[in-house]
Every structure is written in C-alpha cells, then in structure tokens.
Amino acid sequence: MKTVKEVLDGKGMGFSAISPEASVLEAARAMAEHGIGSLLVMRDGQLVGLVSERDITCKLVAAGNPPADTPVEDIMSSHILCVTPDKTVDECMALMTDKRVRHLPVTEDGRIIGIVSIGDAVKSVIADQQFTIEQLESYITSQIPAMP
C-alpha cells in the first residue's frame, strides 16, 4: 500500500491557501481556477482552517449569506486533522471515513507540505488493485500449458 509521500510525489507537493479574511467569493473563484475542492486557510504562515466546496454549500448558500460579503473564517472548518508523509493511503481513507472529512493536510517537521483528498486516496487504491490484477493475470496465463 502506498504512503502519503508516494501520493504527493505523484501529484505534487504544492497546495493552495487563502487568508481567513478573504471573501468566500474569492475562495470559490480560487478553487474553480485551480480545479480543486478545498483551500487551506492560513494566517502568517500558520494553518488556521480549511474551507471546502461543502462548507460553501452547507454553511453559506444554505444560510442565504452573500459570498462577496462573507469572510472565509465565518464558514471554514477550524478543527483540522493532519497526517504525516509516512501514513498509508489505507490509514488516510479510514481516518477520512471515520471523521467524515474529504481533505487531509500533510505536515512534516511542523510545516505543511501538501494535501491529500479522498479522490487522491481512491485513485491510489484503484491503481494498486489494477497492478495486482495485471500481475495475477500474467501469473495465471503463464501457468496454462500450451495446447498441442
């Protein structure tokens, strides 16, 4: 099973962030521009929260608040679960499922180095399963004797 480090090596170590004072409209535009579902919320280089598409939908739109006038800090999730690069994808999926979150910031030596999503985890599991299937098919076909 792959580790978080291997997932980040494949997708890149970067992440996108926004300040807590920025408007939700700015956050939504940044997510759309980068094709991502969440942004880390940072103040002075420190993680203070995470804002996701789900936060925007459930906490802003459903409440009828205007996105241009609402700061990110009003809707962000402030209790953030983080993982380290040595965690396995299975451990991340179990944590995400148990805690009902879709994004996990990755920290190393007290600093954020990336973020993994449930989509990243599922993609990794599918790739591992596909590799196993291919190996089993190869083994099975090599064991079948040739027909005379």
C-alpha positions as a printed NumPy array, in Angstrom:
array([[  0.   ,   0.   ,   0.   ],
       [  1.28 ,   3.424,  -0.931],
       [  2.22 ,   6.06 ,   1.594],
       [  1.085,   9.672,   1.599],
       [  4.595,  10.639,   0.482],
       [  4.253,   8.453,  -2.616],
       [  0.873,  10.014,  -3.405],
       [  2.336,  13.511,  -3.044],
       [  5.34 ,  12.54 ,  -5.172],
       [  2.89 ,  11.607,  -7.923],
       [  0.608,  14.619,  -7.713],
       [  2.961,  17.269,  -6.42 ],
       [  3.746,  18.7  ,  -3.029],
       [  2.008,  22.02 ,  -3.551],
       [ -1.183,  23.301,  -2.   ],
       [ -3.402,  26.322,  -2.34 ],
       [ -4.179,  28.62 ,   0.555],
       [ -6.238,  31.688,   1.332],
       [ -6.395,  34.112,   4.248],
       [ -9.271,  33.908,   6.724],
       [-10.204,  37.495,   5.921],
       [-10.681,  36.81 ,   2.201],
       [-14.251,  36.596,   0.948],
       [-15.928,  33.297,   0.256],
       [-16.358,  34.518,  -3.326],
       [-12.556,  34.79 ,  -3.64 ],
       [-12.216,  31.276,  -2.211],
       [-14.76 ,  29.851,  -4.657],
       [-13.011,  31.542,  -7.574],
       [ -9.614,  30.21 ,  -6.46 ],
       [-10.987,  26.666,  -6.173],
       [-12.565,  26.926,  -9.626],
       [ -9.387,  28.36 , -11.144],
       [ -7.21 ,  25.565,  -9.743],
       [ -9.779,  22.779, -10.193],
       [ -9.672,  21.846,  -6.513],
       [-12.27 ,  21.229,  -3.816],
       [-10.644,  22.922,  -0.843],
       [ -8.203,  25.575,   0.278],
       [ -6.056,  25.685,   3.361],
       [ -6.8  ,  28.79 ,   5.405],
       [ -3.576,  30.329,   6.659],
       [ -2.646,  33.341,   8.737],
       [  1.011,  34.365,   8.99 ],
       [  2.117,  31.009,   7.581],
       [  0.112,  29.029,  10.143],
       [ -2.802,  26.731,   9.364],
       [ -5.98 ,  28.068,  10.989],
       [ -8.584,  26.177,   8.995],
       [ -9.742,  24.607,   5.789],
       [-12.557,  25.75 ,   3.519],
       [-14.181,  23.344,   1.08 ],
       [-16.885,  23.351,  -1.532],
       [-19.05 ,  21.595,   1.032],
       [-18.507,  24.43 ,   3.53 ],
       [-19.581,  26.937,   0.893],
       [-22.694,  24.951,   0.036],
       [-23.794,  23.985,   3.53 ],
       [-22.697,  26.967,   5.594],
       [-23.07 ,  29.841,   3.15 ],
       [-25.519,  29.113,   0.36 ],
       [-27.985,  27.195,   2.549],
       [-27.943,  30.046,   5.063],
       [-28.517,  32.611,   2.321],
       [-25.387,  34.622,   3.065],
       [-23.752,  36.689,   0.302],
       [-20.388,  35.18 ,  -0.773],
       [-18.807,  38.538,  -1.591],
       [-19.516,  39.89 ,   1.907],
       [-18.769,  36.792,   3.974],
       [-15.202,  36.145,   5.131],
       [-13.787,  32.642,   4.806],
       [-13.262,  32.455,   8.581],
       [-17.051,  32.521,   9.064],
       [-17.562,  29.215,   7.245],
       [-14.206,  27.403,   7.419],
       [-13.652,  24.244,   9.404],
       [-11.211,  25.096,  12.164],
       [-10.614,  21.649,  13.666],
       [ -8.303,  20.186,  11.038],
       [ -6.959,  16.653,  11.001],
       [ -3.455,  16.372,   9.552],
       [ -1.334,  13.394,   8.554],
       [  2.363,  12.806,   8.094],
       [  4.007,  11.54 ,   4.877],
       [  4.627,   8.086,   6.358],
       [  0.915,   7.297,   6.796],
       [ -0.528,   4.788,   4.35 ],
       [ -3.367,   5.527,   1.99 ],
       [ -5.432,   2.916,   3.876],
       [ -4.873,   4.793,   7.144],
       [ -5.925,   8.053,   5.483],
       [ -9.052,   6.507,   3.994],
       [-10.017,   5.057,   7.372],
       [ -9.489,   8.444,   9.046],
       [-11.424,  10.314,   6.356],
       [-14.291,   7.828,   6.545],
       [-14.403,   7.796,  10.344],
       [-14.219,  11.569,  10.74 ],
       [-16.277,  12.339,   7.605],
       [-13.677,  14.623,   6.013],
       [-12.502,  14.735,   2.426],
       [ -9.161,  16.537,   2.729],
       [ -6.116,  15.972,   4.926],
       [ -3.249,  18.457,   5.076],
       [  0.135,  16.725,   5.188],
       [  2.685,  18.029,   7.685],
       [  6.372,  17.334,   8.104],
       [  8.602,  18.914,  10.731],
       [  5.777,  21.257,  11.73 ],
       [  5.144,  22.641,   8.246],
       [  2.549,  21.841,   5.614],
       [  3.954,  20.109,   2.545],
       [  0.764,  19.182,   0.708],
       [ -2.782,  17.928,   0.941],
       [ -4.422,  14.62 ,   0.085],
       [ -8.062,  14.259,  -0.82 ],
       [-10.408,  11.314,  -0.774],
       [-10.104,  11.373,  -4.573],
       [ -6.322,  11.007,  -4.33 ],
       [ -6.773,   8.048,  -1.981],
       [ -9.344,   6.315,  -4.195],
       [ -7.154,   6.842,  -7.275],
       [ -4.214,   5.252,  -5.444],
       [ -6.262,   2.247,  -4.322],
       [ -7.582,   1.702,  -7.843],
       [ -4.047,   1.863,  -9.28 ],
       [ -2.828,  -0.675,  -6.7  ],
       [ -5.738,  -3.001,  -7.466],
       [ -5.159,  -2.699, -11.208],
       [ -1.492,  -3.6  , -10.732],
       [ -2.469,  -6.661,  -8.661],
       [ -4.985,  -7.757, -11.289],
       [ -2.4  ,  -7.441, -14.054],
       [  0.136,  -9.435, -12.047],
       [ -2.397, -12.191, -11.31 ],
       [ -3.479, -12.361, -14.951],
       [  0.141, -12.624, -16.018],
       [  0.792, -15.391, -13.5  ],
       [ -2.324, -17.333, -14.466],
       [ -1.681, -17.129, -18.211],
       [  1.964, -18.212, -17.727],
       [  0.793, -21.314, -15.84 ],
       [ -1.591, -22.579, -18.52 ],
       [  0.127, -25.228, -20.657],
       [  0.181, -24.657, -24.393],
       [ -2.358, -26.631, -26.396],
       [ -0.818, -29.315, -28.651]])
